[in-house]
Amino acid sequence: MERLYLDHGLPPSFQISPAAHPLELDHVLAERGYELSGATTIAGVTTFGPLRGKS
């Protein structure tokens, strides 16, 4: 996937969660020249059925 982005002149990027495997993935990417660009917060909610009043 990285090569595909590079071939199209786009900067490849990765989103790494604390559950990433291998555990040292962020270190491996840093060795390849990637840099941390910021943190993302993800929130979720469980719904117990279809939303009413939305079409």
C-alpha positions as CSV (number, residue, x, y, z in Angstrom):
1,M,0.0,0.0,0.0
2,E,2.9,2.3,0.8
3,R,4.3,1.9,-2.8
4,L,0.8,2.6,-4.3
5,Y,0.6,6.0,-2.5
6,L,4.2,6.9,-3.4
7,D,3.6,6.0,-7.1
8,H,0.7,8.4,-7.1
9,G,2.7,11.2,-5.5
10,L,0.8,10.9,-2.2
11,P,2.3,10.7,1.2
12,P,1.5,7.4,2.9
13,S,0.4,7.5,6.5
14,F,-0.5,5.0,9.2
15,Q,-2.9,5.1,12.1
16,I,-1.6,3.0,15.0
17,S,-3.7,2.0,17.9
18,P,-2.4,0.7,21.3
19,A,-3.5,-2.7,20.1
20,A,-1.3,-2.6,17.0
21,H,0.8,-5.7,16.2
22,P,3.7,-6.0,16.0
23,L,4.0,-4.0,19.2
24,E,7.1,-2.2,17.9
25,L,5.3,-1.0,14.7
26,D,5.6,2.7,15.7
27,H,9.4,2.2,16.2
28,V,9.8,0.4,12.9
29,L,8.0,3.2,11.0
30,A,10.1,5.8,12.8
31,E,13.2,4.0,11.6
32,R,11.8,4.3,8.0
33,G,11.5,8.1,8.4
34,Y,7.8,8.4,9.5
35,E,7.0,10.9,12.2
36,L,4.2,11.3,14.7
37,S,1.8,13.9,13.4
38,G,-0.8,14.0,16.1
39,A,-3.2,12.0,18.2
40,T,-6.8,11.0,17.4
41,T,-9.5,10.4,19.9
42,I,-12.2,7.9,18.8
43,A,-15.5,7.6,20.6
44,G,-18.3,5.1,20.0
45,V,-21.7,4.2,21.1
46,T,-23.8,1.1,20.9
47,T,-27.3,1.5,19.6
48,F,-30.0,-1.0,20.5
49,G,-32.1,-0.6,17.3
50,P,-32.8,1.7,14.4
51,L,-32.9,5.4,15.0
52,R,-36.4,6.7,14.9
53,G,-37.5,9.8,13.0
54,K,-34.5,9.7,10.6
55,S,-35.0,8.9,6.9
